[in-house]
Amino acid sequence: MTVSGPGTPEPRPATPGVPPGLCPEPPPTSVEQLRKEGNELFKCGDYGGALAAYTQALGLDATPQDQAILHRNRAACHLKLEDYDKAETEASKAIEKDGGDVKALYRRSQALEKLGRLDQAVLDLQRCVSLEPKNKVFQEALRNIGGQIQEKVRYMSSTDAKVEQMFQILLDPEEKGTEKKQKASQNLVVLAREDAGAEKIFRSNGVQLLQCLLDTGETDLMLAALRTLVGICSEHQSRTVATLSILGTRRVVSILGVESQAVSLAACHLLQVMFDALKEGVKKGFRGKEGAIIVDPARELKVLISNLLDLLTEVGVSGQGRDNALTLLIKAVPRKSLKDPNNSLTLWVIDQGLKKILEVGGSLQDPPGELAVTANSRMSASILLSKLFDDLKCDAERENFHRLCENYIKSWFEGQGLAGKLRAIQTVSCLLQGPCDAGNRALELSGVMESVIALCASEQEEEQLVAVEALIHAAGKAKRASFITANGVSLLKDLYKCSEKDSIRIRALVGLCKLGSAGGTDFSMKQFAEGSTLKLAKQCRKWLCNDQIDAGTRRWAVEGLAYLTFDADVKEEFVEDAAALKALFQLSRSEERSVLFAVASALVNCTNSYDYEEPDPKMVELAKYAKQHVPEQHPKDKPSFVRARVKKLLVAGVVSAMVCMVKTESPVLTSSCRELLSRVFLALVEEVEDRGTVVAQGGGRALIPLALEGTDVGQTKAAQALAKLTITSNPEMTFPGERIYEVVRPLVSLLHLNCSGLQNFEALMALTNLAGISERLRQKILKEKAVPMIEGYMFEEHEMIRRAATECMCNLAMSKEVQDLFEAQGNDRLKLLVLYSGEDDELLQRAAAGGLAMLTSMRPTLCSRIPQVTTHWLEILQALLLSSNQELQHRGAVVVLNMVEASREIASTLMESEMMEILSVLAKGDHSPVTRAAAACLDKAVEYGLIQPNQDGE
């Protein structure tokens, strides 16, 4: 017996009562028909289609024998799709139906091996060998897995002494601060990164010993302990739950609040790993890596989140720790995808912890008696609130959120004096920056807006700051903008002109900027008198460049510019101001992370990378006739001006600044912020001559995470920028090392029908480049299931897209899997290449003929198929050989040579046609590749005895 895929038809018993040879044809929806259909799809590499066919067959009235076959075939599909958990499940179902099903046993052993459960895989393989003792495949697999187990045992035994020795050094008080201790801590961390090492540390009472290191309070030892715990818990839910049980969830979370920033970040990383392990456990129904049943991870998850929520309002916790707790909640609580119907965790957090999050959002920075917060805390709280609100599914859930927010604000606003009012207004500001619907409703609460206006005139700077910021955030909301335009503009102007404090003046200026930009890019909708926006922008740039002002205050200058740069005159002046650009980029790299969105917004405006569609002239005429407003574009927003601004930004170092922004770990780098950065990157690589600058400053590497995470629009823009770079530069230099493989998925995402024709074309060109580099890259493209999409674009009406798809397919044809697709029976892939080789489009001809030459070289069986696919095959090949383009001639000559060498019959057909005369003429040319190929064809024909050499022996 040979072990193969499900493609081999299984023998079936004869139908009772029906003579052999007279079996009725099974209906198209029968189990037999669907199983055969699945087998054919599996052979062609369409594992998803095969899986669907087998699944449909299982839904019919299948016999137990058929069910066993279908389950094991489904296991084979899951193995190919690298879903090893499902492969194990399906193989087990087949074994339940038939305990002696050797194929199912072998497939389950393959799945178990991939899942790291070697001891269980060995049992299945031993059963296979006992059933078929002479099967070499089973014997070899058993030897391989036995070697893996022995290696693991050797490694585990050799690490016993190492682990014990390392802990002895680390816990020895005499070794304090020595190099030996530092080396031991590093070795422990490295050992924990391997699963076998992590398991050894865990089983050697490691968690208790690591707890001793944490209790020392020494930064270096605490960091070593936390990083080792990361290795122990990574992707292992049972060890994670055990670690939390030993250390205590409260103890682990409390480490976040320490003053040491490095320790707090390390604790944050550990908790993130724990969250991931527990969430994976919830998904898999409590099954750990070793398949053990453990404590309900959903309960452990809630305990962990509950402790994080408690940490938010604890006195004595550092501001950095509070920010890290918010970051973890942002990542761990809301659903990853709205397609997941379960948002119970979000609802639970809103009920248990919304007030605690609002308390952080309403805190003032560093006043006596308040919670310790950083400049980024309120923004992080706003982002968390926004994500929680967006995760709600119905009006009732949203109404509950509004009610809880309003009750909290009222509790501070009513009966708590001036301090309470300030706290309430600060909380409203937090909501306006996050879930603005909740912020708008809070503004409408009785007395809130009146208090904001009144406090703007306060003589106390702290009170003015809170009120002016609330006014600024409210100005951007549609419901309140008209009220503020009528009542707030004069107040903001007075504050700007009369206040002696820069912190107040700069915020008042931002409020004016916000109101002045209400018309957006519409040149005809200006809120202020001519020149006013330029004056406001000049003052913003002046404050931005003033190093004496703290970063938190200078951030507001960037906010102002983010609004004012809708005006093209402001953009032109801004990109000319080298000092302002330098200050902007320096601020984007500072600890003041809340400035990121404003910086990205200003850059989007300067590069005009927002979405803008030219209005239809006919619609414009109709609008004018109906006396409706028609938006107008500023003359300085024409393409020539935009290109000039992009050049100036590149010279100023915009790429380096954006690379630093992308690398930030802050929650402020939201999906919306990522989208803005993606838009700017796409604008920067629009011109071919600018792409080298972008690559040299690290833009290629920064685009990969933008293309993999964020909004759909942002990911598409970043992927298109990646495609442009991959087309015109050497991909191996642009994306060094392993990064080049990460580029494939974003490029494949551009092949979907919802992308534009230009995006499809650029993706195909980029994939063509990658496919020509290495087999590993071609395998990555195949794994991303790009081949069916590329084939679809080979039929595209647009000639450039059709040509690019053909070129891409020809490069992919170097892979065995693609060659198998061309060789499979019942498809027109080969026919399409032959026909395209005779097209009028020379570039399409070249691509198709190149693919044909490659395929006929690697798969000689395809040569005999060429005469069968079209009656015009001979004239197409003759036309290639007679082409004035030497490259086409050479490709045609190689195809003919491959066909001649493939069989005497094909060679005879060719020599009986005009092909022999054409080859004779070409063989007399100079010593070019075409001449050599033509001569080789004639030599082979002489060898077959089809033609005779002339008197000169030629």
N, C-alpha and C positions, 0 to 999 in steps of 0.2 A: 504493500500500500504506500502511496505517496501522499504527504500532507499538502493540501493546496487550498486555495480560496474556494468560495462557494460556487465557482463557475462550473465544476464538474457535476453533470446531472446525476442525481441519486437514482438507483434502480427502484422501480415501483412494481408491486405485485400486479398480475394480470387481473383484468376486470372479470368477475364471475359471470358465466353465461354468455360471454361475447367471444367469438372465435378469434384467435391471434390474427393480427393484420387487419381486423375489421373494427378496431376500437373507434368509437365515435370521437370526432374532433372536440377537445374540451372547450367549453365556452370561454370567452376572453377574460371573464372575471373569476375563473376557477383557480383553486390553490396551485395546481400544476402549472398553469399558464403564468400566473404571477411569479411563481418561484423561478421559472425559466427566464422570465423578463428581468427579474432581479439579478440572476446569474450573468446575463449579457451586460447589464449595466455595470456590474462589479468588474467584469473583464475590461470594460472601456474606461475604468477609473472613476465612474460616477457613483461613489460610495453612498452619497446622500440619497440618490435616486433608487439605488438598490435597497437601501434600508427602508425606504417608503414602500417599495413593492413587497418586501417580506412582511412588513407590518400590516399591509392591506390583506395579504394572504392569511395571516394569523387571525384576522377579524372574521374570516369565513369559517365554514364548518370543516376545519382541518382535523385529520386523524392524529392520535398521539405521536405516531411515527413522523408525520409531516410537521407537527409542532416542534419536535426535537430538531429536525433538519433546519426549520426556519429560525429557531432560536440560535442555533450555532452559526448559521449564516449571518444573522444580525450581529453576533459576537465578532465575526470576522470584519464586518463593516466598522464597528466601533473601534476595533484595533487599528484599522487603517486611518480612522478619524482621530486617533490618539485619545479617545475617551475610555480610559481603562476601567473605571468603576463600572460603567454600563456594560463593557465587554465581559467583565467578570460575572455580572448579574445574568446576562443572557446565556453565557456558557453554563452557568449553574442551573438555569431553567431547563436547558437541553439535557443536562446530566440527570436531573430529576425525572425526566421522561424516559431516559435510557441510560442506565448506570454504566454501560459498556461502550458508550459513544466516545471513541478514541479521539476523534477530531475536536469534540467539545472539550474533552479533558486537556488536550494540547493547547487549545486557545485560552482556556482559563489559566493554564500555567503561564502563558505569555503575559496575560493581563496582570496576574499576581506578581510576576517578576518586575514589571514596570511600576507597580504600586509599592515595591520594596518589601513585599511579604514573601521572602525567599523560602522560608521553611514550608509554607503552604504550597508554593509552586513546585517544590521538590516532590511532595506527596503525589501531586497530579502527574508529574513526569514519570515517577516510578510506576504508577498505575498504567501509564501509556506503554512503557517498556515491557511490563508483565503481559499486557494484551498483545503486543507485537514485538517480540524480542529481537527480531532481525531488522527493525526499522532504524536506519542510520541517523535519520533526522532526530528521532527521540533520544538516541544514545548520545549524540553530539550535544543536544540541548541539556541533557542531564549532566554531562561532564562540565559544561560551561557554568551552569548554576552551582554545581558542587564546588568549583573553583572560587566562585564569588563568595560562597558561605565560608570556605576555609580562610579566604583573605580577610573577611570581616571578623572571624574569630581571632586570627592572628593580630589584627589591628587592635581589637578590643583588649586582648591580653597584654599587648605591649604598652597600651596607654594606662593600664591600671597603676603601675608604679609612677608614671609621669604625673598623673592627676594628683596622687597622694603627695608627691614631692612638691608640686607647685603650691598646693594649699599650705603645706608646712612652712615654706618660705614666706608666703604672704601673711600668714598669721603669727609669724615669729616676731616678737617685739624688738629683738636685737637687730633685725634686718631693716629697720625703719629707714626709708629714703634711699636705700642702696640700689645700685644698678641691677643687682641680682633680683631684687624684688620687682623692679620694673619689667625685666625680661620675663619673669615668671607670670606676671599679669598679662603680658602680651601673648605668651604661649597659650594661656588658658582661653583667651578670647579666640585665638586662631583655631584651637582644638574644638571649641564649641560650634564653629561654623560648619563643621562636618557632622552629619546626622549621627554617625557612629560615635564620634567624640562627645557630642552633646548627650547622647544616651549614657555613655560611660560616666560622665560627670554627674548626671542625674542619679544614676544607680549607686554612685560612690558617696551618697549623702551630701552631694554637691550643693543643693539649694540651701541646706542649713549652714554649710560652711560659707557660702556666699552671703548669707544673712549676717554672719559675723563680720565680714568685710564691710557691709553696709553700715553696721553699727559703729565702726571705728570713726566715722565722720571725716576721714581723710579723703580729699577729692580724688586723688589718683586711684585709691583702692575702691572707692564707690563707683568710679567710672568703669574700672575693670570688672567689677561684679555685675553692673547693669548690662554691659556689653556681652558678658558671658551668658547672662540670663536671656538676652535676645536670641542667642544661638539655641539655647535649650527650648525656648517656647516657639521659635519660628516654625510655622506650618505644622504644629503638633499640639492638638487641643488637649489631649490627656495630660501631657506634661505641663501645659499652661494652667489647667485647673489645679493640678497638684502643687504647682509653684505658688499660685494665689492662696491655696489652702495653708501652705507652710509659712509663707511670709506674712499673709494677711492682706486682703485687698486694700484695707485702709492704709496699711503701712506702705504699700507700693505707691499708691496715689499720693500720699503725703510727701514723697520724695520730690514730686513736681514743684512743691512750694518752697524748696530751699533757695538760699540766696545765690548759690553758685549757678551761673547760667549754663555751664557745660554739663553739670550733673542734672539740672532740670531738663535740658534737651535730651540727654541720654535716657532719662526716665520716660520722657514723652515718646521716644522711639520704642522703648520696651513695651509701653502700654499700647502703642499702635500695633505692634506685632501680636500682642495678646488679643486685641480686638479682632484682628484678621483671623487668628486661629479659632476663636470662639464663634465668629460669624460663619466660618466654613463648617464648623460643627453643627450649627443650627441648620444650614443648608442640607447637610448630609444625613440628618437624623441621628445625631450623636455618635456616628461611627468615626473613630479616630484613625490615625495612620496605621496603627497595628490592628485595627478592627475591633478594639475593645469598647465595651459599653461603659460610658462614663457619666458623671453627673450632668444633668441637663444644662448645656451651654447657654441656652436662652436665659436661664435664671442667673448664671454667673455674669452674663453680659449686663443684665439690669443692675446687679450689685455693683459692678464696676462703674457704670454710668451714674448710679446714685451717689457714689463716693466722689465722682468728678463734680457733680452738681453741688454737693456739700462744700467742696473745696473752694468754689467760686466766691462764697460769702464768708469764708473763715478769715478772721483777723490774724495777722502774722504771716500770711502767705505772700510770697513775693509777687510783684507785678508780672514778671516773666513767667512764673509758674501759673498765674491766673490766665495769661495769654495762651500758654501751652494746653491748659485744660479746655479752653474754648476751641482751640485748633482740633483737639481730639474729638470733641463733641460734634464739630462741623463735619469731620470725616466719618465718624462712626454711626451717627444717628439717622439722618435722612436716607431714603431709598436711593440706591445707585441709579435705578431706572424707574421711571414712572409706569412702565409696563408691569412692574411687580405690584400686585394689588394690595400687599400687606404694608400698611404704614402704622402698625400698632405701636412700634417703638417710638415714633415721633409723637403720637398722641399721649403716650405714657410720659415722655419727657416734658411735654407742655403742661400736663397736669401736675407733675412732681416738681418741675424746676423752672417754669417760665418766670416766676417772680425773682428767682435767684439770678437768672440771666439779665432781667431788667435792672436788677440792683447794680450789676457791673456796668451796664449801659448807661445808667444814670449817675454814676460816680464821677466826681470831679478829680482831676489829677493832683495828687499830693496835698490835699488840705488836711489839717489835723483831725484825727478821729475817723477819717474815711478809710475805705478799702484801698490798699496799694494797687494802683493801676499804672499802665504805661501809656505812651502816646497812641499805641495801636489797640488798646483794650476795647474802647468803645466801638471802633470800627469792626473788630472781631465779633463783638456781641451783636452788632447790627447784621453782620453776614450770617451768623447762626440763626438769629430771629427770622431773617429772610428765607433761609433754607427750610426752616421748620414750617413757615407759613406756606411756602411753595409746595411742600410735601402733603398738604391737606387736600382731601378729595372732594369735599362737598360743602355746601353753604352752612350746614349745622356745625361742622368742625371749625370753619372759619369764624362763625359767629361766636363760638366759645373762646377762640383766640382773642377776638376783639374785646369780649367781655372781661377776660382776665387782665388784659392790658389796661383797659379803662378803669377797672376797679383799683388796680395798683397805682395808677397816676392820681386818681381821686384821693386815695389814702394818704398821699403826700401833699396834694394840693390843698386839701381842706383840713383846717385845724392844726397844721404843722408850722404855721408862721412863714416868714420869708425863706428860711432854709428849706422848708418843705416845698415851697413854690419853685425854688431853683432846681431842686431835685426832680420835681415833676416835669419842668420844662426841658431839663437835660435828657430825661427819659423820652420825651416826645421827639427831641432831636435824633436820638438813637433810632427810634422807629422810622422816622422820615428817611434816614439813610439806609434802612433795611426794608421791611415790609411797608412800603409807603402808604398802602391802603389803610393799615392800622394807624400810621402816623397822621394821616388826613383826618381820620375819625377822632383821634385824640385831640387834634387842633380845634375841633368843633365843640369840645367839652366847654361848658360854661366858664367863662373868665380866663381861659388859658391864653387865647390870642391877645386879649386886653392886657394881661400881665406881661406878655412878651413886649408889647409896644411900650408899656410904662417903664419896664426895667431897662429898656434901651437908653433911657435918660438918666439912669442911676449914676451916682458919683463914684460908686465902688467898681473897680475894674473887673473883679471876678463876676459880679452880677451882670455888668454890661456884656462881658464875653459870652456868657450863657445865653442871654437874650438875643444878641446879634447873630450868633450862630444858628439859633432856632429860626430866626427870621430868614436867614440865608437858605437854610434847608427847605423852609416852607415856600420860598419864592419859586422853586422849581416845580411845584405841584399845581396841576391845572386848576383844582378847585379854589386854591388860595391866591393864585398869581394875580388875578384881577383886583382882589381886595388889597394886596400888598402894593400893587402898582399905584392904586389910588391913595393909599395911606402910608406906605412904607418908603417910597422913593424920596420924598422930602426929608423924612427922618434919617435915612441912610446918608443923604447928601450933607445934612447938618453934622452928623457924626464924623463923616469923612473930612469935612472942612474945619470943624471946631475942636475935635478931640485932640488932646495933647499926647495921647498914647498910641504908638504905632500899632500895637496889637489890636486896638479897636478900629483904627483907621483902615488897616489892611482888610479886616473882615467886612467893614462897611463898603469898602471898594469892591469886594467880591460880590456882595449883594447887588450893587449897581451893575457890575459886569453881567451877572446872571439875568437881571431884568433887561439889560441892553441887548442881550443875544437872543431874545425870545423869537426873533424872526428866522433864526438858524442861518442857512446859507442863502436865503432869499434876499438879494441885493435891494429889492424894492421895499422890504419890510424893516425899516430902521426905527428903533425906539428913541434914540437920542439924536441931537443935532449933529450936523456934519463935523467930523473931527473929534467929537467927544470920545468915541471908542479908542481912537489912537492915543488920546491923552491918558485915558484909563490904563491902556496897555503899557504905555511908557512908564507910568508909576508902578505898575505890577513888576515890570522888568527891573526897575530901580530897587525895589524891595527884595526881589529874588537875588540880585547880585550883592546885597548887603550882608557880609559875613558876620556882622555884629549882632544881627537878629537871629534868634534861635530857630532851629529847623522846623519846629511845630508851627511857628508863625509864618515862616517863609513858604510853608506848604500852601497857605491861603493865597499867596501870590500866584502860585501855579494853578490853583483852582480858578482864579480870575482869568488867567490866560487861556485855560481850557474852554471857557465860554467865549472870550473875545476873539479867539482865533477862527471863529466862524466867518469873521470879516477878512476878506482877502488882503486889504491894506495892512491889517495887523499882522497877518502871516508874513507878508513881504518884509516888514520891518523886523519881525522877530528873528527870521532866519539870517538876517544881515547882522544881528547883534551877537557877535561871537562870545562875548562875556556872559550874556544871558543864557545862551545855549550851554556853555560850560557849566554854569551854576545849576541849570536844570538837570543836566546829566549827573552832576555830583550829588545833588539832592536825591535823585532816583536810586543812588547806591547807598544812601545813609540808612540809619536805623529807623527813620521816619517812613515806615512802609505804607502808611495810609495815603502817601502822595502818588503811588503807582498809577492809580486809575486816572488821576488828573494829568499826569505826564503822558500816559498813553493816549488820552483824549486829545491833548494839544498836538501830538505828533500825527494822529489821524487827520486832524483838521489841516495841518500844514502840508501833508502829502495828498490831500483830497482822496483818501482811501475809504471814505464812507460811500454807501450806495447812492448813486445818482443816475437817474435815467433822463435822457433828453426827452422833453415833452413832444408829443406828436404835433407837427405844425397845424394840422387840420383842427385838432382839439383846442389848440391855442387860439385859433381864429374864432372858433365857436365860443370859447370862454370870453374873449374880448367883446364879441357881439352881444353876449348875455350880461356884459358888464360885471363879470366875475374876476376875482384876483388871479393874475397869472404870475407865478414865480419867475424871477429873473436871476441869471447867473452873473456874478461879478466878472468884469473883463479880465481881471488878474487871476481868475480861476481857470483860464484856458490851458490846454495841455502844455504849451511851451513854458508858461510860468511855473506850472506844477513840476515839470522836469528840472527846471533851474533850482527850485526849492529843495528837491530831493538831493541834487548834487551838493548843495551847501550843507545839508544835514549830514551827508556821508563824510564830508571833509571835517565836520565838527566832531565826529566820533559817535554818531547816533547808534551804530550797530553794537559797539562795546557796551554802551549803556543799556540797551535792550537785552543783550545777553545776560547781564547781571540781573535785570528785572525778572527774566524767565527763571533764573536759578533760585530765586527767593523761595523760602519755605513758608512764607506768611499766608494766612487765609485771605489776606487782602488781594492776592493774585487769584481772583475769582474767574469763573468761566467767561464772564463779560470782559474782564480785563485781558484775558488771554486772547479773546477774539480781536480786541483793538490792536494788540501787538501783532497778531497774525496779519491783520489788514496792512499795517505799516510795513512789515517785512515784504509782503507781496508788492507793495508800491516801490520798495527799494530795489527789488530785483527785476523790475519791469524792463529796464534797458540792459542789453547784453553786456555792455562795457562796464556796468556797475557791479556785476555779479562777483567778479574777482575780489573787489573790496569787501563785499558782504561775507564771502567765504573766509578771507584772510583774517577777519575780526571775529570769527566764530559763529557767524550767522547760521551756517548749515546745521551745526550741532544744536543750536537753540531752537530751530524750527521743528525738530523731531518731537519733543514733548508737547509743543503747541499743536502738532498734527494728530497727536494721540489722545489728548484730553481737552475738554472745553465744549463750547457750543458747536452745533453741527456746522454753522456758517464759518466759525473760527477754524475748525479742523480742516474744512475744505480749502479755505484761503491758505492756510499753512502748507497743506499738501500740494497745492498748486505752486507755491513758492519753491517747495522742495523739488518739484518736477522741473521747473525752470533752471534751477541750479544743476540738477543731474544731467540735463540735456547739454549744457554748454561748458561744463567743467568735468575734470576727471573725478568720478564718484569716489574712488579709493582715497583721493586726497581731501575731497570735500567732507567725506564721512569716514574718517580713519577707524581702523580696527573693527570691532563688532557693530559699530553704529550703522554701517552700510546695510546691514540686514534689517535694521529697524525702519529703514526708509521704505521698504517694499510695501508694507501694509497701507500706509497713507496713500501711496501711488495707486494701489489697486482700488482704494475707495473712490478714486476719481473716475473709474470706469463705469460707475453706475449711471443709469439713464437720467437720474435727476440732476446730473452735472451737465455743464454746457459743453458744446462741441469743442471749444478751445481747450477746456480742461481735459476732455477725453483724449484729444490729440497729444497734448503735452505729457499726459500720463503714459500713453503708449510709447512716445519717443523716449521718455526716461526709462521705462521698463526694458526697451530695446537695448539701451546702453548697459543696464545692469545685467541683462541676460547674456550679454556677450563677454562678461568678465570671468565668471567661474561657474562650475557646476553647482556649488553650494548655493549661490544666489538664484540659479534657475530652480533649484529644489524649493527654495523659500517662496518664489513666485508661484510655483505649482501648489504648494501647501496653502497659500492664500486663496486658492480656487480661482485664479485669474484666467485660466485657459478658456473656459466657456465664454467669458466676457470678451476676451480678445478675438475669439472666433466670430462672435456676433458682430464686432466692428469690422471684420473683413468683408462684410456685406453692406457696409454703410454707403450711402449715396455720395457723401462728400469724399472726393478723390484723395485728399490729404489724410483723412482719418483712415480710409481703406488701405492706403499705402503704408501708413505707420503701423497698423495692426498686422499687416502681412510681414513687414520687416521684423516685428516683435516675435511673431510666430516662427519665423525662420531661425531666429537666434535660439528660441526655446527648443527647436527641433534637434538641438545637440543632446537633449536629455532623452534617456531611454523611454521614460513614461510617455513623452509626446510622440516619439517614434511609434510606440505601441498603438497610440490613438490613430495614427495615419494607417497603420497596418491592419487595424481591426476591420472586420467585414461589415458591409452595410453602411458605409459613410462616404460622403462626397468631399472629404478634405483634400485628397490627392487631386481629384478632378478640378477643384477650385484653383490649386496652384498651377496646374497645367494650363488652364484657361487664362489665368492672369499672366502667364508667361507669354501669351500672345496678344496682350492688351496694347493699346496705342500709347498709354502712359509709360514712358521709358523707365521712370523710377520704380513704378509698380512692377514692371517686367523684371527689372533687376532683382528686386526683393523676392519675387516668386521663383525666378529661375535659380537664385542662390539657394533657396529652401529646397527646391527640387534636386539640385546637385548634391546637397548635403544628405538628404533623405535617401537618394538612390545609392550613395556611397556607403551609408551605414546600414541600410536595409535593402540588399539586392533583390529581395522578393517583390519590392514595390516596382521594379523595372518592368516585370511582366504585366503589371496592372495598368501601366500608362496607356498602352494601346486600347485597353478596354473602357477607359473613362470618357473618351471623346473620339469621334471620327476625324477630328482636325489635328490630332496629336502630331502627325508627321509634318504637316505644313508649319505648325507652331515651332517645332524643333529646327526645321530648315530656315525659318525666318530668323531665329536666334543666331544661327551660324552665319547668316548673310548680313547680319546687322553691322552698321558702320561703327557701333560702340564696341570697343574691344572687350570691355568687361562682360557685356551680354554675350559676345561670341564665345568667350572663355567658359562662361557658365553653361551655355548650350553645349559646347564641346565636351565638358565633363559629364553632363547628363547622358549624351550619346555614348560616350566611352563606357559609362557604368552599365548602360543597357546592352551594349555589345558584349561586355565581359560577363553579364548576368546569364545569358543563354544563347546558344547557337541559333535557335529559332528566331529570336528578336533580331539578332545580327543579320540573319538572312533577309528578313523583311526590310531592314534598313538598307542593305546593299543592293536590293532589287529596285530601290527607288532612286530619285535624284540625289539622295544623301551621299552616295559613293562619290559622285562627281564633285560635290561641294567639299567633301573631306579631302579628295585628291588635290584640289586647288589649295585648300588651307594648309595641307601638309608640306607644300613647296615654299611656304613663306619663310620669314626669318626665324631664328630660334626663340620664338615666343611661347608662352604656355599654351596658346591656341594651336600652334603648329605641332607641338609635342603631343597634345591630346588627340589631334586629328591623325597624326602618324600612328599613334598607339591603337586607334580604332582600326586602321587599315591593316596593321600587323596582326591584330587579333582575327580579322576576317581572313587573312592569308592562312593563319594557324588553323582556322575552322575548315579551310578548303573552299571558301565561298568565292574568293578572287585569287588571281595569280599575280605574282610579282612581275614587273616588266623586265626587259633584258638586262638592265643595269642593276637588277636585284632590288629595285625600289618598289 
